[in-house]
Protein backbone atom coordinates (compact mmCIF):
# COMPACT_ATOMS: atom_id res chain seq x y z
CA UNK A 1 0.00 0.00 0.00
CA UNK A 2 2.77 2.39 0.91
CA UNK A 3 4.69 1.66 -2.27
CA UNK A 4 1.60 2.61 -4.29
CA UNK A 5 1.60 6.06 -2.63
CA UNK A 6 5.30 6.51 -3.36
CA UNK A 7 4.68 5.50 -6.96
CA UNK A 8 1.95 8.13 -7.30
CA UNK A 9 4.18 10.83 -5.81
CA UNK A 10 7.04 9.81 -8.14
CA UNK A 11 4.73 9.86 -11.16
CA UNK A 12 3.40 13.31 -10.23
CA UNK A 13 6.95 14.63 -9.72
CA UNK A 14 8.04 13.22 -13.08
CA UNK A 15 5.04 14.79 -14.81
CA UNK A 16 5.86 18.10 -13.12
CA UNK A 17 9.45 17.99 -14.34
CA UNK A 18 8.28 17.27 -17.88
CA UNK A 19 5.30 19.64 -18.11
CA UNK A 20 6.18 22.65 -15.91
CA UNK A 21 8.97 24.06 -18.13
CA UNK A 22 6.53 24.22 -21.04
CA UNK A 23 4.31 26.59 -19.05
CA UNK A 24 7.21 28.77 -17.93
CA UNK A 25 8.74 29.19 -21.38
CA UNK A 26 8.02 32.04 -23.75
CA UNK A 27 5.71 31.20 -26.66
CA UNK A 28 7.44 29.68 -29.68
CA UNK A 29 8.65 32.15 -32.27
CA UNK A 30 6.41 30.72 -35.01
CA UNK A 31 3.28 31.73 -33.07
CA UNK A 32 4.51 35.31 -32.84
CA UNK A 33 5.54 35.46 -36.49
CA UNK A 34 1.92 35.34 -37.63
CA UNK A 35 1.38 39.08 -37.30
CA UNK A 36 3.22 40.65 -40.27
CA UNK A 37 2.26 44.29 -39.63
CA UNK A 38 3.86 44.53 -36.20
CA UNK A 39 6.88 42.33 -36.77
CA UNK A 40 5.47 39.46 -34.73
CA UNK A 41 4.58 41.55 -31.68
CA UNK A 42 1.05 41.05 -30.41
CA UNK A 43 -0.76 44.43 -30.31
CA UNK A 44 -3.20 43.00 -27.75
CA UNK A 45 -0.28 42.67 -25.31
CA UNK A 46 2.32 45.24 -26.29
CA UNK A 47 0.83 48.73 -26.40
CA UNK A 48 1.02 52.08 -24.66
CA UNK A 49 -1.33 55.03 -24.43
CA UNK A 50 -0.90 58.58 -25.70
CA UNK A 51 -3.00 61.73 -25.60
CA UNK A 52 -2.08 64.87 -27.55
CA UNK A 53 -1.74 67.94 -25.35
CA UNK A 54 -1.83 66.18 -21.98
CA UNK A 55 0.75 67.16 -19.36
CA UNK A 56 3.03 64.71 -17.57
CA UNK A 57 1.34 65.11 -14.17
CA UNK A 58 -2.13 64.62 -15.66
CA UNK A 59 -0.98 61.53 -17.58
CA UNK A 60 0.61 60.14 -14.41
CA UNK A 61 -2.61 60.74 -12.46
CA UNK A 62 -4.68 59.11 -15.22
CA UNK A 63 -2.40 56.07 -15.33
CA UNK A 64 -2.45 55.81 -11.53
CA UNK A 65 -6.25 55.97 -11.48
CA UNK A 66 -6.65 53.28 -14.15
CA UNK A 67 -3.99 51.06 -12.56
CA UNK A 68 -5.84 51.30 -9.23
CA UNK A 69 -9.02 50.23 -11.03
CA UNK A 70 -7.28 47.30 -12.75
CA UNK A 71 -4.79 45.84 -10.28
CA UNK A 72 -7.27 43.96 -8.10
CA UNK A 73 -8.79 41.96 -10.95
CA UNK A 74 -8.98 38.21 -10.35
CA UNK A 75 -9.86 35.55 -12.88
CA UNK A 76 -12.40 32.81 -12.28
CA UNK A 77 -9.49 30.38 -11.99
CA UNK A 78 -8.28 32.35 -8.95
CA UNK A 79 -11.66 31.98 -7.28
CA UNK A 80 -12.33 28.30 -7.95
CA UNK A 81 -10.35 25.37 -6.62
CA UNK A 82 -8.62 23.20 -9.15
CA UNK A 83 -8.67 19.47 -9.39
CA UNK A 84 -5.76 17.30 -10.33
CA UNK A 85 -3.56 17.63 -7.27
CA UNK A 86 -0.24 19.42 -7.42
CA UNK A 87 0.10 19.27 -11.18
CA UNK A 88 -3.44 20.55 -11.66
CA UNK A 89 -2.78 23.39 -9.22
CA UNK A 90 0.38 24.40 -11.08
CA UNK A 91 -1.37 24.38 -14.44
CA UNK A 92 -4.37 26.24 -13.03
CA UNK A 93 -2.07 28.83 -11.42
CA UNK A 94 -0.30 29.53 -14.71
CA UNK A 95 -3.60 29.76 -16.60
CA UNK A 96 -4.97 32.14 -13.93
CA UNK A 97 -1.88 34.32 -14.38
CA UNK A 98 -2.52 34.54 -18.14
CA UNK A 99 -6.21 35.32 -17.56
CA UNK A 100 -5.36 38.11 -15.06
CA UNK A 101 -2.88 39.62 -17.52
CA UNK A 102 -5.47 39.69 -20.32
CA UNK A 103 -8.21 41.03 -18.07
CA UNK A 104 -5.98 43.79 -16.66
CA UNK A 105 -4.99 44.81 -20.19
CA UNK A 106 -8.66 44.97 -21.18
CA UNK A 107 -9.49 47.05 -18.10
CA UNK A 108 -6.64 49.45 -18.87
CA UNK A 109 -7.78 49.80 -22.49
CA UNK A 110 -11.30 50.61 -21.35
CA UNK A 111 -10.28 53.02 -18.59
CA UNK A 112 -7.65 54.94 -20.55
CA UNK A 113 -9.92 54.98 -23.61
CA UNK A 114 -12.70 56.59 -21.56
CA UNK A 115 -10.20 59.28 -20.52
CA UNK A 116 -9.50 60.02 -24.20
CA UNK A 117 -6.17 58.23 -24.70
CA UNK A 118 -5.30 56.48 -27.95
CA UNK A 119 -3.52 53.14 -27.93
CA UNK A 120 -0.32 52.67 -29.91
CA UNK A 121 1.65 49.56 -30.73
CA UNK A 122 4.98 49.27 -28.92
CA UNK A 123 7.70 46.76 -29.91
CA UNK A 124 7.78 43.73 -27.60
CA UNK A 125 11.48 43.88 -26.71
CA UNK A 126 11.33 47.58 -25.84
CA UNK A 127 8.02 47.11 -23.99
CA UNK A 128 9.51 44.44 -21.73
CA UNK A 129 12.36 46.79 -20.82
CA UNK A 130 9.97 49.71 -20.26
CA UNK A 131 7.76 47.77 -17.83
CA UNK A 132 10.68 45.82 -16.31
CA UNK A 133 9.35 42.41 -17.44
CA UNK A 134 6.05 42.94 -15.59
CA UNK A 135 2.92 44.14 -17.30
CA UNK A 136 1.26 47.49 -17.81
CA UNK A 137 -0.42 47.32 -14.38
CA UNK A 138 1.85 45.47 -11.92
CA UNK A 139 5.35 44.04 -11.82
CA UNK A 140 6.30 40.42 -11.25
CA UNK A 141 5.83 40.86 -7.50
CA UNK A 142 2.23 42.09 -7.98
CA UNK A 143 3.17 45.64 -6.95
CA UNK A 144 2.79 48.92 -8.83
CA UNK A 145 6.25 50.25 -9.74
CA UNK A 146 6.35 54.08 -9.53
CA UNK A 147 9.28 54.22 -11.98
CA UNK A 148 7.26 52.31 -14.58
CA UNK A 149 4.26 54.61 -14.06
CA UNK A 150 6.57 57.61 -14.66
CA UNK A 151 7.86 56.03 -17.88
CA UNK A 152 4.33 55.32 -19.09
CA UNK A 153 3.24 58.89 -18.28
CA UNK A 154 6.25 60.33 -20.15
CA UNK A 155 5.25 58.33 -23.22
CA UNK A 156 1.60 59.36 -22.88
CA UNK A 157 2.44 63.05 -22.61
CA UNK A 158 5.30 63.07 -25.13
CA UNK A 159 5.29 63.56 -28.87
CA UNK A 160 2.77 61.63 -30.94
CA UNK A 161 4.13 58.11 -31.50
CA UNK A 162 5.20 57.03 -34.96
CA UNK A 163 4.09 53.45 -34.41
CA UNK A 164 0.76 52.10 -35.58
CA UNK A 165 -2.31 53.44 -33.80
CA UNK A 166 -4.49 50.58 -32.58
CA UNK A 167 -8.24 50.37 -32.23
CA UNK A 168 -9.51 50.92 -28.67
C-alpha positions as CSV (number, residue, x, y, z in Angstrom):
1,X,0.0,0.0,0.0
2,X,2.8,2.4,0.9
3,X,4.7,1.7,-2.3
4,X,1.6,2.6,-4.3
5,X,1.6,6.1,-2.6
6,X,5.3,6.5,-3.4
7,X,4.7,5.5,-7.0
8,X,1.9,8.1,-7.3
9,X,4.2,10.8,-5.8
10,X,7.0,9.8,-8.1
11,X,4.7,9.9,-11.2
12,X,3.4,13.3,-10.2
13,X,7.0,14.6,-9.7
14,X,8.0,13.2,-13.1
15,X,5.0,14.8,-14.8
16,X,5.9,18.1,-13.1
17,X,9.4,18.0,-14.3
18,X,8.3,17.3,-17.9
19,X,5.3,19.6,-18.1
20,X,6.2,22.7,-15.9
21,X,9.0,24.1,-18.1
22,X,6.5,24.2,-21.0
23,X,4.3,26.6,-19.0
24,X,7.2,28.8,-17.9
25,X,8.7,29.2,-21.4
26,X,8.0,32.0,-23.8
27,X,5.7,31.2,-26.7
28,X,7.4,29.7,-29.7
29,X,8.7,32.2,-32.3
30,X,6.4,30.7,-35.0
31,X,3.3,31.7,-33.1
32,X,4.5,35.3,-32.8
33,X,5.5,35.5,-36.5
34,X,1.9,35.3,-37.6
35,X,1.4,39.1,-37.3
36,X,3.2,40.6,-40.3
37,X,2.3,44.3,-39.6
38,X,3.9,44.5,-36.2
39,X,6.9,42.3,-36.8
40,X,5.5,39.5,-34.7
41,X,4.6,41.6,-31.7
42,X,1.1,41.0,-30.4
43,X,-0.8,44.4,-30.3
44,X,-3.2,43.0,-27.7
45,X,-0.3,42.7,-25.3
46,X,2.3,45.2,-26.3
47,X,0.8,48.7,-26.4
48,X,1.0,52.1,-24.7
49,X,-1.3,55.0,-24.4
50,X,-0.9,58.6,-25.7
51,X,-3.0,61.7,-25.6
52,X,-2.1,64.9,-27.5
53,X,-1.7,67.9,-25.4
54,X,-1.8,66.2,-22.0
55,X,0.8,67.2,-19.4
56,X,3.0,64.7,-17.6
57,X,1.3,65.1,-14.2
58,X,-2.1,64.6,-15.7
59,X,-1.0,61.5,-17.6
60,X,0.6,60.1,-14.4
61,X,-2.6,60.7,-12.5
62,X,-4.7,59.1,-15.2
63,X,-2.4,56.1,-15.3
64,X,-2.5,55.8,-11.5
65,X,-6.3,56.0,-11.5
66,X,-6.6,53.3,-14.1
67,X,-4.0,51.1,-12.6
68,X,-5.8,51.3,-9.2
69,X,-9.0,50.2,-11.0
70,X,-7.3,47.3,-12.8
71,X,-4.8,45.8,-10.3
72,X,-7.3,44.0,-8.1
73,X,-8.8,42.0,-11.0
74,X,-9.0,38.2,-10.4
75,X,-9.9,35.6,-12.9
76,X,-12.4,32.8,-12.3
77,X,-9.5,30.4,-12.0
78,X,-8.3,32.4,-9.0
79,X,-11.7,32.0,-7.3
80,X,-12.3,28.3,-8.0
81,X,-10.3,25.4,-6.6
82,X,-8.6,23.2,-9.1
83,X,-8.7,19.5,-9.4
84,X,-5.8,17.3,-10.3
85,X,-3.6,17.6,-7.3
86,X,-0.2,19.4,-7.4
87,X,0.1,19.3,-11.2
88,X,-3.4,20.5,-11.7
89,X,-2.8,23.4,-9.2
90,X,0.4,24.4,-11.1
91,X,-1.4,24.4,-14.4
92,X,-4.4,26.2,-13.0
93,X,-2.1,28.8,-11.4
94,X,-0.3,29.5,-14.7
95,X,-3.6,29.8,-16.6
96,X,-5.0,32.1,-13.9
97,X,-1.9,34.3,-14.4
98,X,-2.5,34.5,-18.1
99,X,-6.2,35.3,-17.6
100,X,-5.4,38.1,-15.1
101,X,-2.9,39.6,-17.5
102,X,-5.5,39.7,-20.3
103,X,-8.2,41.0,-18.1
104,X,-6.0,43.8,-16.7
105,X,-5.0,44.8,-20.2
106,X,-8.7,45.0,-21.2
107,X,-9.5,47.0,-18.1
108,X,-6.6,49.5,-18.9
109,X,-7.8,49.8,-22.5
110,X,-11.3,50.6,-21.3
111,X,-10.3,53.0,-18.6
112,X,-7.6,54.9,-20.5
113,X,-9.9,55.0,-23.6
114,X,-12.7,56.6,-21.6
115,X,-10.2,59.3,-20.5
116,X,-9.5,60.0,-24.2
117,X,-6.2,58.2,-24.7
118,X,-5.3,56.5,-28.0
119,X,-3.5,53.1,-27.9
120,X,-0.3,52.7,-29.9
121,X,1.6,49.6,-30.7
122,X,5.0,49.3,-28.9
123,X,7.7,46.8,-29.9
124,X,7.8,43.7,-27.6
125,X,11.5,43.9,-26.7
126,X,11.3,47.6,-25.8
127,X,8.0,47.1,-24.0
128,X,9.5,44.4,-21.7
129,X,12.4,46.8,-20.8
130,X,10.0,49.7,-20.3
131,X,7.8,47.8,-17.8
132,X,10.7,45.8,-16.3
133,X,9.3,42.4,-17.4
134,X,6.0,42.9,-15.6
135,X,2.9,44.1,-17.3
136,X,1.3,47.5,-17.8
137,X,-0.4,47.3,-14.4
138,X,1.8,45.5,-11.9
139,X,5.4,44.0,-11.8
140,X,6.3,40.4,-11.2
141,X,5.8,40.9,-7.5
142,X,2.2,42.1,-8.0
143,X,3.2,45.6,-7.0
144,X,2.8,48.9,-8.8
145,X,6.2,50.3,-9.7
146,X,6.4,54.1,-9.5
147,X,9.3,54.2,-12.0
148,X,7.3,52.3,-14.6
149,X,4.3,54.6,-14.1
150,X,6.6,57.6,-14.7
151,X,7.9,56.0,-17.9
152,X,4.3,55.3,-19.1
153,X,3.2,58.9,-18.3
154,X,6.3,60.3,-20.2
155,X,5.3,58.3,-23.2
156,X,1.6,59.4,-22.9
157,X,2.4,63.0,-22.6
158,X,5.3,63.1,-25.1
159,X,5.3,63.6,-28.9
160,X,2.8,61.6,-30.9
161,X,4.1,58.1,-31.5
162,X,5.2,57.0,-35.0
163,X,4.1,53.4,-34.4
164,X,0.8,52.1,-35.6
165,X,-2.3,53.4,-33.8
166,X,-4.5,50.6,-32.6
167,X,-8.2,50.4,-32.2
168,X,-9.5,50.9,-28.7
